[in-house]
Amino acid sequence: MDSGENGLGKLTLSRINDRVYFVLTDQREHVGNLKLINGAWKFKAIGYDKDGAVIPGGGPLTDRHNTAFGALDEGLINAKLAPDFQGTEGGQPMAAQVGSAAMKKVFGGEKKWLKLFVCSMTTP
């Protein structure tokens, strides 16, 4: 299946808490977060290096870092963050594939890295 020009496919949201949502590709790769900051939802791009280390502001949506939204509307979010999506699914950009695989390896599986990441997102 084709993922459109950006290679991300449709983006979806996964709730972490009332103030933070993961932004995920159609392959469930983490490409950023939406954080409620001063009444607006701000997109915070996330990338990963080959060893799984987080690169704040990096990743395939680095050019959309700090994009603001008035509401959690997946249609609007996709229109602003992934405008080339044509409604089909497909492969991931290499950075997302490598980063996610490395994260899972470093942290010992998907559930463990997700728990560690969520804790780091919710701790001041």
MOPE-V932252 format. One record per pair of residues at least 24 apart in sequence whose C-alpha atoms are under 8 Angstrom apart, sorted by the first residue. I is the first residue (numbers start at 1). J is the second residue. D is the distance in whole Angstrom. If there is no record, write none. Layout:
I|J|D / I|J|D
This chain:
1|88|6 / 1|89|5 / 1|90|5 / 1|91|8 / 2|88|6 / 2|89|5 / 2|90|5 / 2|91|8 / 3|85|7 / 3|86|7 / 3|87|8 / 3|88|5 / 3|89|5 / 3|90|4 / 3|91|7 / 4|84|6 / 4|85|5 / 4|86|5 / 4|87|8 / 4|88|7 / 4|89|8 / 4|90|8 / 5|84|6 / 5|85|7 / 6|82|7 / 6|84|6 / 6|85|7 / 7|85|8 / 7|90|7 / 7|91|6 / 7|92|6 / 7|93|6 / 8|82|7 / 8|85|7 / 8|90|7 / 8|91|7 / 8|92|6 / 8|93|7 / 9|82|8 / 9|85|6 / 9|86|8 / 9|87|7 / 9|88|6 / 9|89|5 / 9|90|6 / 10|78|7 / 10|82|8 / 10|85|6 / 10|87|7 / 10|88|8 / 10|89|7 / 11|74|7 / 11|77|8 / 11|78|6 / 11|82|7 / 12|74|7 / 13|74|7 / 16|118|7 / 20|121|8 / 26|89|7 / 26|90|8 / 27|90|8 / 27|91|8 / 27|92|7 / 29|96|6 / 29|97|8 / 29|100|7 / 30|96|8 / 30|100|8 / 31|59|6 / 31|60|7 / 31|61|7 / 31|96|7 / 32|61|8 / 39|70|8 / 40|68|6 / 40|69|6 / 40|70|5 / 40|71|7 / 41|68|6 / 41|69|5 / 41|70|6 / 41|71|7 / 41|72|7 / 42|66|5 / 42|67|6 / 42|68|4 / 42|69|6 / 43|67|5 / 43|68|6 / 47|95|7 / 47|96|7 / 47|99|7 / 48|95|7 / 48|96|7 / 48|98|8 / 48|99|4 / 48|100|7 / 48|103|8 / 49|95|8 / 49|98|8 / 49|99|6 / 50|95|8 / 50|98|6 / 50|99|6 / 50|102|6 / 51|99|7 / 51|102|5 / 51|103|7 / 51|106|7 / 52|98|8 / 52|99|5 / 52|100|7 / 52|101|8 / 52|102|5 / 52|103|4 / 52|104|8 / 52|106|7 / 53|99|8 / 53|103|7 / 59|95|7 / 59|96|7 / 60|93|7 / 60|95|7 / 60|96|7
